């Protein structure tokens, strides 16, 4: 098809240009024109009337995960643009959580927003009010964040998807230096609530500790771990994990829309990484490595996955 041939030409050209481009800091979007104090929505109310699909994202905002949390805040426009492409009629809410010692900063919210221009402004304005948190012992108050996510008012939304982005686990899940949950909330009970409240629950393990990555398997039933826990712990560079984490979230959202949506998202992502080569001459290899990592989380026969991979890489 003509569209595929044109894409192959773009990909070939981008590969040729990669070696000539030098590594440079990622550009941070100038959001000053989007900010408005009147648009700050730092408490979660309910989705707007008629919205049937909602995404709720729990982001670990503690000190150990600060680089990832900051990157997600700075990538808000990219996330809303991605959601607009993948699920434009849905709304998304964020809970930035840490630990009980952070008092009023333990959970900081962004209300349900639509993935449009207004939603982008609300997200930018509200995120600017989210303070950095520290966390206390090694785990974070994930058991309480999960419980809170189940207590939201979902309005008309009947399809609910929950995502957890963290480098650790909750209290009582096996980490050392665990002082326990002062609210006596049991993580198992929280997960039971999640199973009753949400259609799906997926975890992005964004830390660099493989032992913790193994502990994170407890968040999911054994039969779902292989598909619903994206463990990034084998990636050593924080810069690389930053680049992947937000895209992992969009990948999971795309996956709910089916294989065609996944292929379109990953194809666009591959071209994006080639055009903005943060790993210079190694960018093509790194991009393919990451795309293949995502493909492992698609439940399709091997031959169909191989065909999808070939088309994504325009080979």
C-alpha positions in Angstrom: 0.0 0.0 0.0 1.1 3.6 -0.7 0.9 4.5 3.0 3.3 1.7 4.0 5.8 2.6 1.2 5.8 6.2 2.4 6.4 5.1 5.9 9.3 2.9 4.9 10.9 5.9 3.1 10.5 8.0 6.3 12.0 5.3 8.5 15.0 4.8 6.2 15.6 8.5 6.0 15.4 8.8 9.8 17.9 6.0 10.3 20.3 7.6 7.9 20.1 10.9 9.9 20.4 9.3 13.3 24.2 9.1 13.2 24.6 12.7 12.2 22.6 14.0 15.2 24.3 14.6 18.5 22.9 13.7 21.9 21.1 16.7 23.5 19.0 17.3 26.6 15.3 16.7 26.1 13.4 19.8 25.5 10.9 20.8 28.2 7.7 22.2 27.0 7.0 25.9 27.9 3.7 25.6 29.7 3.4 29.2 31.0 0.6 30.0 28.5 -1.4 27.0 29.6 -1.3 27.8 33.4 -4.3 29.3 35.1 -4.9 29.4 38.8 -8.6 29.1 38.1 -8.0 25.8 36.4 -6.3 24.1 39.3 -8.4 21.0 40.2 -6.5 19.3 43.0 -9.3 17.1 44.4 -10.9 14.3 42.5 -14.7 14.8 42.0 -16.2 12.7 39.3 -16.0 12.2 35.5 -18.2 14.5 33.5 -21.7 13.3 32.6 -21.8 10.7 29.9 -18.2 9.5 30.1 -18.2 5.7 30.1 -14.4 5.0 30.1 -12.0 6.3 32.8 -8.3 5.8 33.5 -7.0 6.3 37.0 -3.2 6.6 37.3 -1.4 6.2 40.7 2.1 7.7 40.5 4.8 7.1 43.1 5.8 10.7 44.1 8.4 9.6 46.8 12.0 10.6 46.9 13.3 7.4 45.4 11.0 7.8 42.4 11.4 11.5 42.0 13.1 11.5 38.6 10.3 9.4 37.1 7.5 11.4 38.8 9.0 14.7 37.6 9.4 13.3 34.1 5.7 12.3 34.0 4.7 15.8 35.2 6.7 17.4 32.5 5.3 15.0 29.9 1.6 15.9 30.7 1.0 17.3 27.2 2.5 14.2 25.6 0.2 12.0 27.7 -2.9 13.9 26.9 -2.1 14.0 23.2 -1.5 10.2 23.3 -4.8 9.6 25.1 -6.6 11.8 22.7 -5.4 9.7 19.9 -6.1 6.3 21.6 -9.2 6.9 23.7 -10.5 10.5 23.0 -13.9 10.0 24.7 -12.4 8.8 28.0 -11.2 10.8 31.0 -8.1 10.4 33.2 -7.4 11.2 36.8 -4.0 11.1 38.7 -3.1 10.4 42.3 0.5 11.3 43.2 1.2 9.3 46.4 4.0 8.8 48.8 4.1 7.7 52.4 2.3 8.5 55.7 5.1 10.6 57.0 4.5 13.1 54.3 1.2 14.1 56.1 -1.0 16.2 53.8 1.3 15.5 50.8 0.8 11.7 51.0 -1.8 11.9 48.2 -2.0 14.8 45.8 -4.7 14.7 43.1 -5.5 15.8 39.6 -9.2 15.6 38.9 -10.7 13.8 35.9 -9.8 15.6 32.7 -10.6 15.0 29.1 -7.6 14.6 26.7 -8.2 17.9 24.9 -6.9 21.4 25.0 -8.8 22.3 28.2 -7.8 19.1 29.9 -4.2 19.8 29.0 -4.4 23.2 30.7 -6.1 21.7 33.8 -3.4 19.1 34.0 -0.6 21.6 33.7 -2.1 24.0 36.1 -2.9 21.3 38.7 0.4 19.5 38.5 2.3 22.7 39.2 0.7 22.6 42.6 1.9 19.1 43.4 4.8 19.2 45.9 7.7 16.8 46.0 7.4 14.2 48.7 10.0 12.2 50.6 8.5 8.9 51.7 9.6 7.3 55.0 10.6 3.6 55.2 11.4 1.6 52.1 7.8 0.8 51.0 5.3 3.5 50.2 1.6 3.8 51.2 0.5 1.9 48.1 -2.0 -0.2 50.1 -3.8 3.1 51.0 -3.5 4.6 47.5 -5.2 1.5 46.1 -7.9 1.7 48.6 -8.5 5.3 47.9 -8.6 4.7 44.1 -11.5 2.3 44.9 -13.5 5.0 46.8 -13.7 7.5 43.9 -17.0 8.6 42.5 -17.0 7.2 39.0 -20.3 8.9 37.9 -21.6 7.2 34.7 -18.3 5.4 34.0 -18.8 1.7 33.8 -15.4 0.8 32.3 -12.6 1.6 34.7 -8.9 1.0 34.3 -6.3 1.4 37.1 -2.6 1.8 36.6 0.2 1.9 39.2 3.6 3.4 38.5 6.1 2.8 41.3 9.7 1.7 42.0 8.7 -0.2 45.3 5.8 -2.0 46.9 3.4 -1.4 49.7 3.8 -2.0 53.4 3.8 -5.7 54.4 4.9 -6.9 50.9 8.4 -8.0 51.8 10.7 -5.0 51.6 13.3 -4.4 54.3 13.0 -1.3 56.5 9.2 -1.7 56.6 7.6 0.2 59.5 4.2 -1.0 58.6 1.0 0.9 57.7 0.0 3.2 60.6 -3.6 3.0 59.3 -3.5 -0.8 59.5 -4.5 -1.2 55.9 -3.7 -4.6 54.5 -2.5 -4.6 50.9 -4.3 -7.9 50.2 -7.7 -6.3 51.1 -6.8 -3.3 48.9 -6.2 -5.6 46.0 -9.5 -7.3 46.6 -11.2 -3.9 46.4 -9.4 -3.2 43.2 -10.6 -6.4 41.6 -14.2 -5.5 42.5 -14.0 -1.9 41.4 -11.9 -1.9 38.2 -12.1 -3.9 34.9 -8.3 -4.0 34.7 -5.3 -3.3 36.9 -1.8 -2.9 35.5 1.6 -2.1 37.1 4.6 -0.4 35.7 7.6 -1.2 37.8 9.9 1.7 37.1 12.8 1.1 39.6 16.2 -0.5 38.9 16.1 -3.2 41.6 15.2 -6.6 40.2 14.5 -8.0 43.7 11.8 -5.3 44.1 10.6 -6.2 40.7 10.0 -9.7 41.8 8.1 -8.4 44.9 5.8 -6.4 42.6 4.5 -9.6 41.1 2.3 -9.8 44.3 0.2 -7.0 43.0 -1.3 -9.3 40.3 -2.7 -12.8 40.1 -0.1 -15.3 38.9 -1.9 -15.8 35.5 -1.8 -12.0 34.9 1.8 -11.2 35.9 3.4 -11.9 32.5 1.0 -9.5 30.8 0.1 -6.9 33.3 3.4 -6.1 35.1 5.8 -4.1 32.9 9.0 -4.6 34.9 11.7 -2.0 33.8 14.2 -3.0 36.5 16.6 -4.5 34.0 17.1 -1.0 32.5 20.0 0.5 34.4 19.9 4.1 33.1 17.4 6.4 34.8 17.2 8.4 31.5 16.1 5.4 29.6 13.5 4.4 32.2 12.2 8.0 32.1 11.7 7.8 28.4 9.9 4.5 28.6 7.6 4.9 31.6 5.2 7.4 30.1 5.1 5.4 26.9 4.5 2.2 28.9 1.4 3.8 30.2 0.2 4.8 26.7 1.1 1.4 25.5 -1.2 -0.2 28.1 -4.0 2.2 27.2 -3.5 1.3 23.5 -3.6 -2.4 24.3 -7.1 -2.0 25.6 -8.2 -0.8 22.1 -6.8 -3.9 20.4 -3.8 -5.0 18.3 -4.3 -2.4 15.5 -4.2 0.5 18.1 -1.0 -1.0 19.6 0.6 -1.3 16.2 -0.3 2.3 15.3 1.0 3.6 18.6 4.3 1.6 18.5 4.9 2.6 14.9 4.5 6.3 15.7 6.7 5.8 18.8 9.5 4.2 16.8 9.5 7.1 14.3 9.5 9.6 17.2 12.5 8.0 18.8 14.4 8.0 15.5 13.6 11.6 14.9 14.8 12.6 18.4 17.7 10.3 19.1 18.6 10.7 22.7 21.0 7.7 22.4 22.7 9.0 19.2 24.0 6.3 16.9 22.7 3.6 19.3 19.1 5.0 19.0 17.8 2.5 16.4 19.0 -0.5 18.4 17.6 0.9 21.7 14.3 1.8 20.1 13.9 -1.7 18.7 14.9 -3.2 22.0 12.2 -1.2 23.8 9.5 -1.9 21.1 10.3 -5.6 21.4 10.0 -5.3 25.2 6.4 -3.9 24.8 5.5 -6.7 22.3 6.1 -9.3 25.0 3.0 -7.9 26.7 0.6 -8.6 23.8 -1.4 -11.8 23.9 -1.1 -12.8 20.2 0.3 -15.9 18.4 4.0 -15.7 17.6 3.5 -15.4 13.9 1.2 -12.4 14.3 3.6 -10.7 16.7 6.4 -11.3 14.2 4.3 -9.7 11.4 3.5 -6.7 13.7 7.1 -6.2 14.6 8.1 -6.2 10.9 5.5 -3.6 10.0 6.4 -1.4 13.0 10.1 -1.4 11.9 9.1 -1.0 8.2 11.1 -4.0 7.2 
